Amino acid sequence: MNIHTTTRFLFFLLALWTILPLTAQQSKQLYILQTSDTHSRIEPVSPHSSDPYAGLGGVARRAAFVRQARSEHPDLLLVDCGDISQGTPYYNMFGGELEVKAMNLMGYDAMTIGNHEFDNGLDNLARLIRLADFPVVCANYDVTGTVLEGLVQPDVVIERDGLRIGLFGLGAELDGLVQSDKCEGVRFLDPVETARREVKRLREDEQCDVVVCLSHLGISGDESDPVSDQALVRGTQGIDLVLGGHSHTYMERPRYLMNAAGKSVPVMHVGKNGTYVGKIILTLTPQD
């Protein structure tokens, strides 16, 4: 496996070359743009603040970047790893509607659920999902019997340039993060066990060429944390890429973690407030 990375100011531009099974005779490249934890940051971070990322971010800048990237790579995927909500008065006024409508205009392909998506309760979250022109995926929240039933999908399969890409989502433990009355009836399932089932289904039943996890578990600095990207990778195999959120971790390049089969899996986080957009390039090379 040969891996090379590059970075540029304002947005992370990360190129990953990895060997994956492919039936075609020629290599194919899959471009993925990643956002996470934008927290209702419609405008840039105030240039007059003491924030180290003052002046960065904002929906208009992100939209321009996405538009340019898509003009060069029309088949790219645009995904979000949760917590689009909460953090500025825009959420207080519109309850997340503005964030979703902006994502619709940018042509997002999928997002997973962050804990702050529950802040205004299940009815509001259901309203936002109905507004979305893209699937909202989370495999380890059992929403049976709630207003989210039938709205939240465990995964989605997207076809691009002859490739079948399986995307599944994982969310953080809600207990202690969300008021109980805001997520009543939602049952948290073990993310590692859930991921194993998802990978098996996407690989075997859906015949996916690539499996990507949209995670809102957090990277975790503690290797023993059972709810983290580290534990997820360590306890599974068959995931090609983990795109993460929740911990607001800034990475200039992916972190490579060893999975249960002894293979290196790239994990990428892009911080918060939409100050950075991750650009991931997967090159799939035929194998004999």
C-alpha positions, 0 to 999 in steps of 0.5 A: 500500500503506497500512501501520499498526502498533500495539504494546502491552506484553508482546506485540507487536500489529502490524497490517499492511494490505496490498493483495493480489489477491483474487477475492471482492468484500469485503476479508478479514482474516487474523490470524497469531500468531508465536513464535520461539526460545522455547528451552525456556522453559516458565516465565517468565524469572526475575524475579530475573535481570538479563535485560532481559525478566525476568519475561516469557514462559512457556508459561502466559502465552502460552497465555492470550494465544493463547486470548484472541486465538482467542476473538476471531478463531477463524480465526487462524493460530498459527506458530513459526519454530524453535528451540523446543528447548534452553536450560533444564533442561526440554530436558535432561530431556525432549528437547523433548517438553514443548515440543511437547505444549504447542504441541499444546495451544495449537493451533499450525498449523505450525512450521519447524525451527531448528538447535537442533532437531537437538541430540539427533540425528535420531532425537529430532527424528523422535520430536518431529515424530511427537508434533506435531499440526501440520506441520513445514515446511522446504523447504531441508533435503533429508532424503532417506534419513534418518529425517526423510524423510516427516516434514518437509514443504517446505510446507503449504496451510491454508484459512481463511475462503475463503483459501488460505494457503501456508506454507513453511519455510527453515532455517539452514546447519547446518554450524558450528551443529550437530555433524555426527553430529547431522544426518548425511545432511541436505543444505542447499539454497540458501534463495533458489533453494528459495524461488523454487521454493516460491513458483512451486508455491504460487502456480501449482499450489496457487493460494494467495492468500497466501504466507508464509515461516517462516524460521530464517535470521536477519535479518542485519545484513550485506546481502551475507549469502547466508543471511539474510532480507535476501538471501531477500527481495532475491532473490525475489518473490511472498512476502507476509510473512516471519516470522523467527527465529534471530537473536533480533532484537527488533522493535517493528514489521516491517522492510520490505525491497525484493524482486526486483520492487521491492515492499516485503515486511514481515519480522517477528522477535519476539526469544527465550524467548517473551517476545513474541508477534507478532500480524500482521493482513493485510487482503486487498483485491479488485483489479480 
